[in-house]
């Protein structure tokens, strides 16, 4: 069970059970859909982007604990960031979960997902929301697929 | 299994089945997994291999290996004899009338593609109907969609009910003189539903249609007898039958295979080639272009020897007992929902735990040394029918024990505890 606690940290279980910024976003002006066919996860990311700033971020859909928690944490982290900052954060996050050099201190609470690097098949779960975010930023209403 | 009763070699019929003795034949089952005894419950995806299969392949490579059907030297003759010997064993095992009716392919998927392209593309025309079921694996959907896009056949689907059974009244209604082929699984890979193969074949023949059985999940649980089943094509995989990957068989009736042109060109499938014209080889070689998976076919033959020596009535009884026990164990756990509760099932327990995604179920079970498959099981239309993205699937083989089912039950309880549902 100790291995499991590494993967499913308390914060992850909390965010998967009570996802933040979950649901539709009437004021958002960008969105994108993401699909992970391997596990059937489907997420939609909604953004309110003004100028260069992400003013609001929401998501909806269904997925495993890892993908829902990752999406929930992501929406918290990117609010108020610029598009470039959000993209840079994605790069750092991706490096962390794929076992590469994290290369930055900006990850903050996203670090609870670091355990994913020991479960290669779960990397797609953790990154689905981020790939979908990237699609929404590039807007973007094309669905992204993680396979 | 009334469809399976007529066997030619009843010598071991009344011998009891000793699952522990069988388990000792599979070296991987003794290996610990994540520090725990391995509970392997993914045989529907691919079964583990007995030592006899591994030995047969090593022996071929160490002592008897060369390319087949070509050279005059001793080694090539030995390799050819081993390869053709495997074909003969499989032919006897499925009760084929003629060894040449056994075509080696890479697996069930390739077998179905072969029928779609070599038979369908040549003998069907625009508007002809291929009738499949709502239970199909993608490999019995996509080849027909490709054929539809090539020549304009119509793909018709018989619906299933909430139990996961084929709705026979609907099947009867959809089966018309326009139906030229009925293609369906012996056993559903996602739900475990056993289909009434002989009855479906009889009904298909009544309207003049042929019947193709996807035996990928049927052959491992019921010794298939193609004569008793009454089908025209039976496709199955070696790796799900305790043999090597990359092996499979299309069995087809001789007259049908004879009339079908080759679908891949190359070496071995020809009799003579000039730049102007090629004369094709006879069955089965005209469908086996290129160097085949020789050692793997020999390993497949060894798996068939292994299965042939088993007391199949007792095997079926054992598997039914394990499945019934697993069903009871899971149903006893609050919040667990079985997907697929057909009256006749084999080998598969698809389930959901309320409040936990199947992927998370699989990861937690893995830490207990329990290997289950999670996902859509290459049967997305089945998932869509039940309105779910995925299931966790525990699937059984002949080596699966009652204790494995108890371990699954404890594992599922641990999942619930971990996620506090």
Interface residues (C-beta under 8 A of the other chain):
Chain A: X1 X3 X4 X7 X8 X13 X37 X38 X39 X40 X41 X42 X62 X63 X64 X65 X66 X119 X122 X125
Chain B: X34 X356 X357 X358 X359 X360 X363 X364 X367 X374 X375 X376 X383 X388 X389 X390 X414 X418 X419 X420
